[in-house]
């Protein structure tokens, strides 16, 4: 759970964590509230991982690195696209802006973490007393 103000460097921390897991050979899911909100992280990670990228699918927003680790990006305004996957880590960036975050996590994201005993990271800036705020207070 990462709750920090704007320009703190949350995305850099998340990108480093995602790259580390993928380079270790494991799958990573990256969710954002909208397609537009995931594009900067997609561009950054494609540049960071360029030397070790085996496949890059621009349309599906997925990267596979040389040891078969991968990062897949998802817009959480259509969370059903996450179903049926398995991940070692799932990152929800700008979590305060994700409508129905708790349902999306419990019903869709959490099952993708079972097979690999994965973890989830939530990041963002608090935006009132919403689900992200409650999650932060439960874990903080």
C-alpha positions as CSV (number, residue, x, y, z in Angstrom):
1,X,0.0,0.0,0.0
2,X,1.6,3.2,-1.1
3,X,-0.1,6.5,-0.3
4,X,2.0,9.5,-1.2
5,X,1.5,12.9,-2.7
6,X,1.9,13.9,-6.3
7,X,5.4,13.8,-7.8
8,X,6.7,11.7,-4.9
9,X,7.9,8.9,-7.2
10,X,5.3,6.2,-6.6
11,X,5.3,5.1,-10.3
12,X,9.1,4.7,-10.4
13,X,8.9,2.5,-7.3
14,X,6.1,0.5,-8.9
15,X,7.9,0.2,-12.2
16,X,11.0,-1.0,-10.4
17,X,9.0,-3.7,-8.6
18,X,7.2,-4.8,-11.7
19,X,10.4,-5.0,-13.7
20,X,12.2,-7.0,-10.9
21,X,9.4,-9.6,-10.7
22,X,9.2,-9.9,-14.5
23,X,13.0,-10.3,-14.8
24,X,12.8,-13.0,-12.2
25,X,10.6,-14.9,-14.6
26,X,7.2,-14.3,-13.1
27,X,4.0,-12.7,-14.5
28,X,2.9,-9.2,-13.4
29,X,-0.4,-7.5,-13.9
30,X,-0.7,-3.7,-13.9
31,X,-4.1,-2.1,-13.5
32,X,-5.1,1.5,-13.8
33,X,-8.5,3.2,-13.6
34,X,-8.5,3.9,-17.3
35,X,-6.6,3.2,-20.5
36,X,-5.2,6.7,-20.6
37,X,-3.9,6.4,-17.0
38,X,-1.8,3.3,-17.8
39,X,-0.1,4.7,-20.9
40,X,2.8,6.5,-19.2
41,X,3.7,3.5,-17.2
42,X,3.5,1.3,-20.3
43,X,5.8,3.6,-22.2
44,X,8.3,3.8,-19.3
45,X,8.4,0.0,-18.7
46,X,8.8,-0.7,-22.4
47,X,11.9,1.6,-22.4
48,X,13.3,0.2,-19.1
49,X,12.9,-3.4,-20.3
50,X,13.9,-2.9,-23.9
51,X,17.3,-4.6,-23.6
52,X,15.7,-7.8,-22.2
53,X,12.4,-7.7,-24.1
54,X,11.6,-10.9,-26.0
55,X,8.1,-9.8,-27.2
56,X,6.2,-6.6,-27.1
57,X,2.5,-6.4,-28.0
58,X,1.5,-2.8,-28.4
59,X,-2.2,-3.6,-29.0
60,X,-2.6,-5.8,-25.9
61,X,-0.1,-3.8,-23.9
62,X,2.0,-6.7,-22.8
63,X,5.7,-7.3,-22.5
64,X,7.5,-10.6,-22.3
65,X,11.1,-10.6,-21.2
66,X,13.9,-13.1,-22.2
67,X,13.3,-15.5,-19.3
68,X,9.5,-15.6,-20.0
69,X,8.5,-13.2,-17.2
70,X,5.8,-10.8,-18.4
71,X,3.9,-7.6,-17.6
72,X,0.4,-7.2,-18.8
73,X,-1.5,-3.9,-18.5
74,X,-5.2,-3.6,-17.8
75,X,-7.7,-0.8,-17.8
76,X,-9.8,-1.4,-14.7
77,X,-12.8,0.3,-16.3
78,X,-13.2,-3.1,-17.9
79,X,-11.9,-5.4,-15.1
80,X,-13.2,-8.6,-16.7
81,X,-10.2,-8.7,-19.0
82,X,-8.1,-9.7,-16.0
83,X,-10.2,-12.9,-15.3
84,X,-8.5,-16.2,-16.0
85,X,-4.9,-14.9,-15.7
86,X,-2.3,-15.7,-13.0
87,X,0.2,-13.3,-11.5
88,X,3.0,-13.2,-9.0
89,X,2.2,-9.5,-8.4
90,X,-0.7,-7.3,-9.4
91,X,-0.3,-3.5,-9.2
92,X,-3.2,-1.2,-9.0
93,X,-2.0,2.3,-9.7
94,X,-4.1,5.4,-8.8
95,X,-6.3,3.1,-6.8
96,X,-8.4,5.9,-5.3
97,X,-9.8,6.5,-8.8
98,X,-10.9,2.9,-9.4
99,X,-14.7,2.6,-9.0
100,X,-15.7,-0.6,-7.1
101,X,-12.1,-1.2,-6.2
102,X,-12.9,-3.7,-3.4
103,X,-15.2,-5.8,-5.6
104,X,-12.7,-5.7,-8.4
105,X,-9.9,-6.8,-6.1
106,X,-11.9,-9.5,-4.2
107,X,-13.7,-11.0,-7.2
108,X,-11.3,-10.6,-10.1
109,X,-7.7,-9.7,-9.0
110,X,-7.3,-11.8,-5.9
111,X,-8.1,-15.1,-7.7
112,X,-5.3,-14.3,-10.2
113,X,-2.8,-14.4,-7.3
114,X,-3.7,-17.8,-5.8
115,X,-1.7,-20.1,-8.1
116,X,1.6,-18.3,-7.6
117,X,0.9,-17.1,-4.0
118,X,1.2,-13.6,-5.4
119,X,0.9,-10.2,-3.8
120,X,-1.0,-7.0,-4.7
121,X,0.2,-3.4,-4.5
122,X,-2.1,-0.5,-4.3
123,X,-0.8,3.0,-5.0
124,X,-2.2,6.5,-5.3
125,X,-3.0,9.6,-3.4
126,X,-6.0,9.6,-1.1
127,X,-9.1,11.1,-2.6
128,X,-11.5,11.4,0.3
129,X,-12.7,8.5,2.4
130,X,-13.1,5.9,-0.3
131,X,-12.1,2.2,-0.5
132,X,-8.5,3.1,-1.0
133,X,-8.6,5.2,2.1
134,X,-10.1,2.3,4.1
135,X,-7.6,-0.2,2.7
136,X,-4.8,2.1,3.6
137,X,-6.1,2.5,7.2
138,X,-6.4,-1.3,7.6
139,X,-2.9,-2.0,6.5
140,X,-1.1,1.1,7.6
